[in-house]
Amino acid sequence: MSSIHRRVVPHLPRWMGIVSGAALVLVGLIGPAWMSPLGGRTVSADTVRVAGGQNVLASGDWLIGPQTGRLALTPPMGWNGFNHFYHNVTEATVEAEARALVSSGMQALGYAYVNLDGGWDLKHRNASGELQPDPARFPHGIKPVADYVHALGLKFGIYASAGYTNCAATSAGSYGHYVQDATAFAAWGVDYVKLDWCYIPFRDYPHVPQQQVSQLLARQMAAALAGTNRSVFYDINDWMNDDVWIWARGIAHMWRTTHDSHDRWWSLLSQFKANVGHHTLAGPGGWNDPDMLEVGNGGMSAVEYQAQFSLWAEMAAPLIAGNDLTQMSPVTRSILTNAAVIAVDQDPLGRQGYPVSSEGGHWVLTRALANGDRAVVLFNETGKPAIISTTVEQVGAVKAPQWVQLNLWDGTVTQTGGPIAALVAPHGVVMYVISGLKPMGI
């Protein structure tokens, strides 16, 4: 997804009107004219259909099948070039980053996807209505790039927009071509589709609320992907609506809960706070997405990058690196390859961590793990060092005479029976796995 500050498209205004007689309140029904650059043909909700004649708006029972559901038993891990390269990713870039994903040891730790973001295709389709890869950056097309990635034992992902163009209005979107594009993606060997929400023609649906239109479009692409009979991870980036996490499970494997990230502390904090409250809605088969990692891009300190990696892992968020893997410093590499933190993110129980306290910007988060342990993060959002303390009862366990604390960043192991506490640096975290405790209610 393109950066909010870089976007040509600002947020869609949401206004309300009352339809007289029906007393029906329509929220955000029709976008302004520039959101529908090709003009407005009116589409009735009861006539929108997909391959096979299914009315996906009316049929609320279309769900991800068992085969594709297995793609998301844990959050995805991989790389996406947007945060570092913006729209300047080329065939050579993708291949170099894929090689680095392997040579750095990241692939062995679970980083599997190499994903293209927006801007890979031209603004206009060819005479047959097909997407056209930018010949200057992808002179051989997309399939050879996907084949190269696959030959390294990795998976290949691609970006599409649910509307007429991508957010920067530089590339064709998929609106009106979902089946055609899904078929092309499958033929190219695409394993992951990120569907962005830009230039959506809401005025084509004059009697349907905006949120229902978004659900309709999400279902249309889901059905189109399913119709290819290829297992494809499906990632919805509907940043226009504030309820995607409520309805997206069963339609997609992942859904954005935030606006785009920036390589700045304020953005990290905003992404974290926007995502952490949705912990009851994530789990195997469907994940909350606070956006890609900024680790290693240079706009934050090592302490702050360590905090992002820890918080994302605690929240069972996708670990999609967004830096240049070919130019990683030892510190960046050490953060992205911390196997103990990755193990928390990929824990098969799939419970997202949740906050038990946050007073004064001093956070305590806890996460249940499959083996009965607890992952605990002490997070200091303030600008001053702070001692952050909690108890085993507060983190969801029954107090025992003693238990073991493993610090996931310095490797120290402590046997204790007192508070779970640490001096936490400004903007920093201390992350523990606590063993030897009995979960509450057992």
CORTA-V929190 format. One record per backbone hydrogen bond with DSSP energy under -0.5 kcal/mol. CO is the residue of the C=O (numbers start at 0). NH is the residue of the N-H. If there is no record, write none. Layout:
((CO;NH) (CO;NH))
This chain:
((2;5) (2;6) (7;9) (12;14) (14;27) (16;18) (16;25) (17;19) (18;22) (18;23) (19;21) (22;24) (23;18) (23;25) (24;26) (25;16) (25;27) (26;209) (31;34) (32;35) (35;38) (38;40) (43;46) (43;47) (44;47) (46;48) (49;52) (53;49) (53;55) (54;58) (57;59) (58;61) (60;62) (64;68) (65;69) (67;70) (68;71) (69;72) (71;284) (75;318) (76;111) (76;112) (77;320) (78;114) (80;83) (80;84) (80;85) (81;85) (84;87) (89;93) (90;94) (91;95) (92;96) (93;97) (94;98) (95;99) (96;100) (97;101) (98;102) (99;103) (100;105) (100;106) (101;104) (104;108) (105;108) (105;110) (106;109) (109;111) (111;154) (112;78) (112;114) (113;156) (114;80) (116;119) (119;133) (121;171) (125;128) (129;125) (130;132) (131;121) (133;136) (133;137) (136;90) (137;140) (139;143) (141;145) (142;146) (143;147) (144;148) (145;149) (146;150) (147;151) (148;151) (148;153) (149;152) (154;113) (155;190) (155;191) (156;115) (157;193) (159;195) (160;173) (162;174) (163;172) (165;168) (166;7) (166;8) (170;165) (173;176) (176;180) (177;181) (178;182) (179;183) (180;184) (181;185) (182;186) (183;187) (184;188) (184;189) (185;188) (190;232) (191;157) (192;194) (192;234) (193;159) (193;195) (194;236) (195;161) (195;197) (198;163) (199;201) (200;203) (201;204) (203;42) (204;207) (208;211) (208;212) (209;213) (210;214) (211;215) (212;216) (213;217) (214;218) (215;219) (216;220) (217;221) (218;222) (219;223) (220;224) (221;225) (222;226) (224;227) (224;229) (225;228) (229;231) (232;192) (232;234) (233;235) (233;252) (233;253) (234;194) (235;255) (236;196) (236;238) (242;245) (242;246) (243;247) (247;250) (247;251) (249;63) (251;249) (252;286) (253;235) (254;288) (261;263) (263;267) (264;268) (265;269) (266;270) (267;271) (268;272) (269;273) (270;274) (271;275) (272;276) (274;277) (275;278) (277;280) (278;281) (278;351) (282;285) (285;282) (286;254) (287;289) (288;256) (288;257) (293;296) (300;304) (301;305) (302;306) (303;307) (304;308) (305;309) (306;310) (307;311) (308;312) (309;313) (310;314) (311;316) (312;315) (313;352) (317;319) (318;77) (318;320) (319;292) (320;79) (322;324) (323;326) (324;327) (328;332) (329;333) (330;334) (331;335) (332;336) (334;337) (336;338) (337;341) (338;342) (339;343) (340;344) (341;345) (343;346) (344;74) (346;349) (349;351) (353;365) (356;363) (357;360) (358;361) (360;362) (360;380) (362;378) (363;355) (363;356) (364;376) (365;353) (366;374) (368;371) (372;368) (373;375) (373;433) (374;366) (375;431) (376;364) (376;378) (377;429) (378;362) (378;380) (379;426) (381;426) (385;387) (385;423) (387;421) (389;419) (390;394) (391;396) (392;395) (395;439) (397;437) (402;415) (403;405) (403;434) (404;406) (404;413) (405;407) (405;432) (406;410) (411;406) (413;404) (413;415) (415;402) (418;420) (419;389) (421;387) (421;423) (423;385) (424;427) (427;379) (429;377) (430;407) (431;375) (432;405) (432;434) (433;373) (434;403) (436;438) (437;397) (438;441))
